[in-house]
Amino acid sequence: MTNPNARTYLFALTDAGGTVPPEVGVVRRVVDRGHRVTVLADETMAADVESAGAAVRIWRRPFEEFRDWELRTPVALARGMAEHMLVGPAAQQLDDAAVAIDEVRPDLVVTSGFALGGMIAAESRGVPFDLLMPNVYVLPADGMPPFGAGLAPARGPLGRARDRAMRAGSARLIDRYTLPELNELRDRAGLEPIATLWAQMQRARMQLILTSAAFDFPASLPDNARYVGPILDDPEWADAARWAPPDGDGPLVLVAMSSTFQDHVACLQRIADALGELPVRGFVTTGPAVEPGAISAPSNVTVVASAPHSEVLPRADLVVTHGGHGTVIKALAAGRPLVILHHGRDQADNAVRVTRRGAGVAVPRTASSARIARAVAEVLGDASYREAAAALGRAIVRDVAESPLLEELERVPARRE
């Protein structure tokens, strides 16, 4: 596609598991629009980026798996995130992104939330940057429950005080392990210091929230934050897979857990055992993190490595999942209710948005197979869950169809030499 108004974009993306398909989906849409796109990415993303049609450069710092399931305390989690995801890679990102900006001469830099070095490089070169947020709104905002806690919106003065205290506490904790090094990098780049980690992300020209406003909780967001609808693309490794519905005529239950390892094999096994006790057809996709043979499947449960969820969901009656944003939003867009066993990250936040709308139920990840079976039977047996999921799904689909994503990205003026 030839675009007489083509812009030049540099994407600075990091592999955070479930964030890869939507962020690469943005790249694909910008390329298809006829723009010039180069992507700095982890080596694990290179094939996906090339398939999207963009030029790819690899961060020189090798990709390292973040084993967050091994971290048992908030302090350990904050320190681990700082070292592996935030400031640990930031110095090398700064150098790599600065070189790329000087060579590519982009009109706009578009970054993942963990690409702090890319943000600083853009600032230091006087190039605007946009922040991709492929989940619910994660930065502090009045009316939005604190991220990661799985809380419903606050009510009354005590609830608002709860939110203020939790936001302040979490900010102090993460700043303890990120802010000194972050400001050292900013000083090296000739930039003024900032007061919090979140301030770096808030300096974006636009915060592009890749979900539906109908799914997220209402809040007072900054002027540069914009809901642009979710990206519903399947990952490359699932999109090409072949599948066939299991034999039989019982309700089809899709099980889709994390695409990255979260120590969830035992949980998957209990889900399979639960479905084995019910008159359903279970269809488990393990993803690249778990070998299908690790799950002992009852006779009415099929276990495969992958399948295109865009094809499975229209035929499913229910989705059982860990609660990652991609799986949840795709299930709802298809009008399918959920049973969620959230493990961490943003999953408890996604779960509460589902349960508050009556579109599913949540049970602990440690739930027994009997408890999981009861939850599946409850959702399948009560039409109100399907009706709520369908209503929410219609709103999500409208937001996808009316997405202002490309218009927002193209609003940046061409860079003058």
PyMOL commands that set and color helices and strands:
alter all, ss='L'
color gray80, all
select helices_A, chain A and resi 20-32+43-51+68-70+74-84+90-104+116-124+156-188+197-202+236-239+265-276+292-294+309-315+325-333+347-356+369-381+383-401+405-409
alter helices_A, ss='H'
color red, helices_A
select strands_A, chain A and resi 8-12+36-41+55-58+108-111+129-133+206-209+225-227+252-256+281-285+301-304+318-321+338-340+360-362
alter strands_A, ss='S'
color yellow, strands_A
deselect
rebuild
show_as cartoon
